[in-house]
Amino acid sequence: MNKKKYLIILLLVLIVLIAYNTSNTVRTKEVTAFKKVLLNEVEYIIDVHFYFRRPSLNCNLTLSKEPSKEELKQIIEYFKNFCTLETINKIADDYWKSNIIREVCVRIEIGPQKNNKFDYILTSRYYKDSYGNEEDYYQTWIVEDSNFEKVNLE
């Protein structure tokens, strides 16, 4: 009887964890328009996929080649222009019924192999720090390589 009880508790915990960690593809008109801009204006971007996983908005970019520092800066500028409070708040309302998305994360993969190994990760946050003391509104972007080492774009 005890084994059955523990199994039921374990299954309930797993169900809760799975429900909390689900991701949803983001299909707002703003995201669709932004994807078109990226694919049409940035020749080395070959795929764009946005998804929402609490409390972050995520984007996977597939590039046809290794980006230069200038090209990484260009990608960041596109995302800075896209990540306005109005746009991000609309996504938060549509996908989480929340007033803020704490983080925007862009994962960059080089090549079409789709092996879920990312070459760069670009992140920006609503707050400047983990404590929520000062708003940044997604304007400061951090670039890390696949080893989570910060990349200097200067």
Secondary structure, 3 states (H helix, E strand, C coil): CHHHHHHHHHHHHHHHHHHHCCCEECCCHHHHHHHHHHHHHCCCEEEEEEEEECCEEEEEEEECCCCCHHHHHHHHHHHHHHCCHHHHHHHHHHHCCCCCCCEEEEEEEECCCCCCCCCEEEEEECECCCCCCCECCCCCEEEEECCCCECCCC
